Amino acid sequence: MNNYIELKGARVNNLKNVSLNIPRNKFIVISGVSGSGKSSLAFDTLYAEGQRRYIESLSAYARQFLGTMEKPNVRHIEGLSPSIAIEQKTTSNNPRSTVGTVTEIYDYLRLLYARIGKMYCPICSRPIEKQSVDQIVEKVLNFEEGKRIQILSPIIRDEKGEHKKTLENIQKMGFVRAIIDGEQKDLSFDEISLDKNKKHNIDIVVDRLVIKEGIRTRLAESIEIAMKHADNNVIIDDLKEKHKFSRKLCMSRTSEEHIQI
């Protein structure tokens, strides 16, 4: 591809047979006194020709709705791509307006970054990825043999209230333990009273296992149950570290402050 936009013999408005090469993929500034031909070169020549060529590339059916555009008075232009022009006076008085919002490129950029971007934890810089139940099981089975783990279902995160109904439902589902604000509680015996004006975290203790051969099926079933109640999230607590996994996001070896699902 030509590294320059080659322009020869531009005679639009007050341009007098101007010829020049403009570098591509560079930030180019055209400066000069009033009436020197800055707008004639940028808008009435380069942009007008770029827009005209784009319209001519469309089908005859599409062109009938757009009409035809007059070719600017220039002998030759080569290396010109479809163009976008932003006038000096925009219609928006919003101080948050940018080149991206005015040209509507911002919406496409946001979609592009969402598709090609790779997420990292802002605290520990580890990558955040999707994982299936089988992948989570494989990671957990790679823990040290003999390590004790708890499979937790994080159903409440930073929510105010007494959560009496939630705790009753946990018991009705057959679970007997929960970790409430970092403390393990026996739902059958402990009297639980939460301050309704404070934010609370509640994890259901779905299962407790020891890493060894023969636990794959039970481990997978417990992870599935935990995810079912916590919007596809599960925490594996090895009593030293908490590992958060998700079918939507996954970040292993996370500390307590990371776990904001």
N, C-alpha and C positions, 0 to 999 in steps of 0.2 A: 504494500500500500504506500502511496505517495505520502511523505512526511510533511508536505506543505499543501496549503490551499493556494493554487496558482491563479492569480487574477491579472488579466491583461485588458487594457483599453476601456476602463470604466468611465462613462460619461454621464452618470446620473446626476441630475440637478447641477450643483456647482463643482462636481468632479471633472477635471480636465484631462481626460485620457490617462487615468491613473493605472499603473501596473505595479504589482508587488506580490511577494510570497509570504504567506502567513503560516507559521508553524502550527501543526496539529498537536492535540493533546497538551496544550500549554494554556496558561492564563494570559490572555492578550488584552492590553489596554490601548485604546485609541484616544489620544489626547490632541488638543488643539484649541485655538481661539474660536469664538462663536462664528459660525458661518464658514468654517474651514472644510466642512464635508464629513464630519465624524458620523452623523446619523445617516447621511447619504450612503456612506460606505458600509456601515454595519447593518442598518435596517433595510434601506431601499435597494441595496445591491446584493450583499451576501445572504441576508435572511430571505429576501424576496425570491432569489434564485433557488435557494435550498427548499423553500416551501413549494415553489412552482414544480420543481423536479419530483418532489414527493407526490404531489397531486397527479402528475402525469404518469406515475408508476402504478396508480390505482386502475381498477377496471373501468371500462366505459360506463357501466351502470353506476358506479360510485361517483364518477366525475360529473355526471349529469346533475347531481345534487349540489356539488361544490362549485360548479362553474369553472371558468378558465381564468388563469392569471397571466398578466402581461409580462413578457420577458424583459428584465431590466436592460438598460442600454449599456451593454458590456460586450466586448468582442469575444472573450474566452474566460471560462472559469473551470478549473479542474481540481478534483480532490475534495469537493464539497459534499458534506453529509446532510441528511434532514436536520433542520435547524429550529431552534426555539429562541424567541426574542422577548425580552422584558422591557417594557417602556419605562422611561424615566419617572413618570408619574403613574403610580399604581392606584387602583380603586380602593385598596384596603388601607385603613388607618390603624389597623391592629398592630401594636408594637411587636407582637410575636410573629408577624409575617416575615418569611424568609424567601430566598430565591426558590427553595424547594416547594413551599406552600403556594406561592404565586403561580408557579408553572405547573402545579399539581404533580410534580415529579416525586414529592415526598411520599405519597401513597404507594408508589411503585418501589421506592427505596425501602420503605418499611416492610413491604412484602418480601423483597429480596433478602434483607437482613434476617428476617424470620426464617426463611428457607435455607440459607447457606450458613447462617451463624452457628457457632458452637457455644453452648452455655457452660460457664464455670461458676463455682461457688464463690461469692464475693468475700467469704471469710477465710477459706482454706485453699482456694484456687484449684480444687479438684474438678475434673469435668463432670457435668450432670448429663445423664443419658437415660434413655428408656431401657427397661429390662423385662424379660418374660419371667414367669414363675420358675421355669426350668433353669434359666440363667442365675436367678437368685439362689436357688437350691444348690447349684454347683459352687457358687461363691461361699455359701455357708458351710458346705461339706469340706471346703479347703481350710476351715479353721483347724486349729490344733486339736488332735484327738484327745478326748477326755474333757474338753472345755464345756462348761455348763452354759446354756443359753436360755433366754426367754424370748418368746415370739410375741410381740406387742402389736396391738391394733390401736393407732392413735386417733381416737374418735372425737376428741375435743382439743382445740388448740387456741389458747388465749381468748377464751370466751367468758364473759361475766355471767354470774347466776349461781343458784344453789345446785342445779343439775340433778334434782331429785328424780325426775322422770327418767333421765338418762341412766342413772345408777340402778333404778328399778328394772329398766329394760335389760340392762346387762345381766342382772340376776335371772330374769325370766328366760334369757337365751341360754342359761346354764353355766355361765362363767362365775367363778367364785373369787377371783382376785382382780385387782386393778391397781395401777400406779397413778396416784393423784398428787399432782404438784411435786413429783419426785419421790413420794413415799408410797411404799407398797401397803395396800389395805386388803384385809379379808372381808369381803362384802357380807359374809354370813354372820360375823361376830363383831366387827368394828363398827362403832357408831360414827357415822360420817356426817359432818355438818360443815357446809362450805359458805363462805362469806359471799353474798350475792353481789356485792359491790366490787369484788376483786376478780381479776382474770384467772382462769384455771386451765390446767392441762390434765386430760384423763386418757390413760392408755389401758385397754383391756389386756390382761395377761391371758393370751389364747392357749399357750402351751409352754412347758418347760422340758428341755431335752438335754442330753449329753451327746456330744459329737462322737459318733462311733459308726461302725458298719451296721447296715440294716435299718437306718432311720429315714431313708430317702422318701418313702411313700408318706409316712406320718408327717415329715417336715413339709413336704409339698402341700398336703392337705391343710396343715395349720397355717401356712402362708396364704393359701387361698381364702381361708376363713377370715384371717386378719384383714386382708385386702377388701373383702366383701363389705366389712363394716366400716372401713376407713377410706373410702373413695380411692381404692387401688394403691393404698400406701401400707407399708409394714415396717416395723423396727425390730431388728435383731439385737437384743441386749446380751452381751457376754459378761455382764456384771463389772466390766472395766470400761468398755466403750459401747456406744450405741451406734448401730449401723442402719441408716435409713435407706430403704429401697422403694421403688414405685414402678408401676407399669407405665406411668406418665413420665416420671423423673427418677433418677437414681444417683445418689451420692453416698459412697461408702465411707465408713469410719468417721462418723460425724459426732461432734460433741453436743451437749444438751442444747446450747444456744443455736445450733444449726437447725434444730428440728422444729421448724415453723412451717407446717404443711398447709 
